[in-house]
Amino acid sequence: MQLSPGDKPGPYEILASIGAGGMGEVYRARDTRLNRDVAIKVSGAQFSDRLEREAKAIAALNHPNICQIYDIGPNYIVMEYVDGAPIVSREHPQALAPAEALRLATQIVAAREAAHTKEIIHRDRSLFPSVRVAVHNLAGSCTSS
């Protein structure tokens, strides 16, 4: 399901595409009820069971470096929107200073440890802005990142 700016799945107005991956596309949207920006991950119908497992996994976690889930729909998850740019991208490859790399790695490890404590292992190797890890692409409890 591809969306365009102005489309309204439920109470959310699509503002822009953020990116795409193996499970679908992620959009920046506006929650018209609460007047806040959110991230909506939309999946194809073939991933609906996997998307539901992902939503339940995210909902089981509460950690400052793991995004929060706000809502689910028939083929989408509504999550906390974290403003910022990717740490590294194809368009802007960059080397991180060692101190910055260590600071970010510490946050990533803390998020993974919180997920592992709940027997959830993150499989996607991509990083989100502000090192707030979106726990997605889960194949169920105890899968890997």
C-alpha positions in Angstrom: 0.0 0.0 0.0 1.7 3.2 -1.2 0.6 6.5 0.3 0.9 10.1 -0.9 1.0 13.4 1.0 -2.6 14.2 2.0 -3.8 10.6 2.2 -5.5 9.8 5.5 -5.3 6.3 6.9 -7.5 6.6 9.9 -6.9 9.8 11.8 -3.4 10.3 10.4 -2.6 12.6 7.5 0.4 11.6 5.5 3.0 14.4 5.2 6.0 12.7 3.4 7.7 9.4 2.7 10.7 8.8 5.1 12.1 5.7 3.6 11.4 2.1 2.4 12.7 -1.3 3.2 12.0 -5.0 2.8 8.7 -4.9 4.8 7.2 -1.7 3.3 7.4 2.0 3.5 7.7 4.5 6.4 5.9 7.9 6.3 5.9 11.0 8.4 2.3 11.8 9.3 0.2 14.1 11.5 -2.0 12.6 14.2 -5.1 14.9 13.7 -6.5 13.9 17.1 -3.5 14.7 19.2 -1.9 17.3 16.9 1.5 15.6 16.8 3.8 14.1 14.2 4.1 10.3 14.0 5.9 7.7 11.9 3.7 5.2 10.1 5.1 2.0 8.9 2.9 0.5 6.2 3.3 -3.1 5.2 2.0 -5.1 2.2 -0.8 -7.6 3.0 1.7 -10.5 2.8 3.4 -9.2 5.9 0.3 -8.6 8.1 1.1 -11.4 10.6 4.7 -10.3 10.8 3.6 -6.6 11.3 1.3 -7.7 14.1 4.1 -9.5 15.9 6.3 -6.5 15.4 3.7 -4.2 17.0 3.3 -6.5 20.0 7.1 -6.6 20.4 7.4 -2.8 20.4 4.5 -2.5 22.8 6.2 -4.9 25.2 9.2 -2.5 25.5 9.7 0.7 27.4 13.2 2.2 27.0 14.5 5.7 26.2 16.3 4.4 23.2 13.4 2.4 21.7 10.6 4.1 19.8 7.2 4.0 21.3 4.2 2.5 19.5 1.0 4.6 19.5 -1.5 2.7 17.4 -2.0 -0.1 14.8 -4.1 -0.5 11.8 -4.9 -3.3 9.3 -1.5 -3.0 7.7 0.3 -0.3 9.5 2.0 0.6 12.8 2.0 4.2 14.2 5.1 5.0 16.1 6.9 7.8 17.7 8.4 10.2 15.2 12.0 11.0 16.0 13.2 14.0 14.0 16.7 13.9 12.6 18.8 12.5 9.9 20.2 9.0 9.5 23.6 8.6 11.2 25.1 7.4 7.9 23.4 7.3 4.5 24.4 6.5 0.9 23.9 10.2 0.0 26.1 11.4 2.9 28.6 8.8 3.9 30.6 9.9 6.9 33.0 8.7 9.4 32.0 9.2 13.0 34.5 10.5 15.6 35.5 7.7 17.9 33.9 9.4 20.9 30.6 9.9 19.0 30.7 6.3 17.7 31.2 5.0 21.3 28.3 7.2 22.6 25.9 5.9 19.9 27.1 2.3 20.4 26.4 2.5 24.1 22.8 3.7 23.4 22.3 0.9 20.8 23.6 -1.7 23.2 21.3 -0.4 26.0 18.3 -0.7 23.7 19.2 -4.2 22.5 19.7 -5.3 26.1 16.3 -4.0 27.1 14.7 -5.9 24.2 16.7 -9.1 24.9 15.5 -9.0 28.5 12.0 -9.4 27.1 13.3 -12.2 24.8 13.0 -10.0 21.7 15.9 -9.7 19.3 16.0 -6.9 16.7 16.8 -8.2 13.2 17.1 -5.0 11.1 20.6 -3.5 11.0 19.4 0.0 10.1 19.6 2.8 12.6 17.0 5.5 13.2 17.7 9.1 14.1 18.9 9.9 17.6 19.6 6.2 18.0 16.1 5.5 19.0 15.9 2.0 17.7 12.7 0.9 16.0 12.1 -2.7 16.9 11.0 -3.9 13.6 11.3 -6.8 11.2 10.7 -9.3 14.0 9.9 -12.9 13.1 8.5 -13.5 16.6 10.0 -13.7 20.1 13.7 -14.5 20.1 14.7 -13.5 16.6 17.9 -11.6 15.8 19.2 -8.1 14.9 
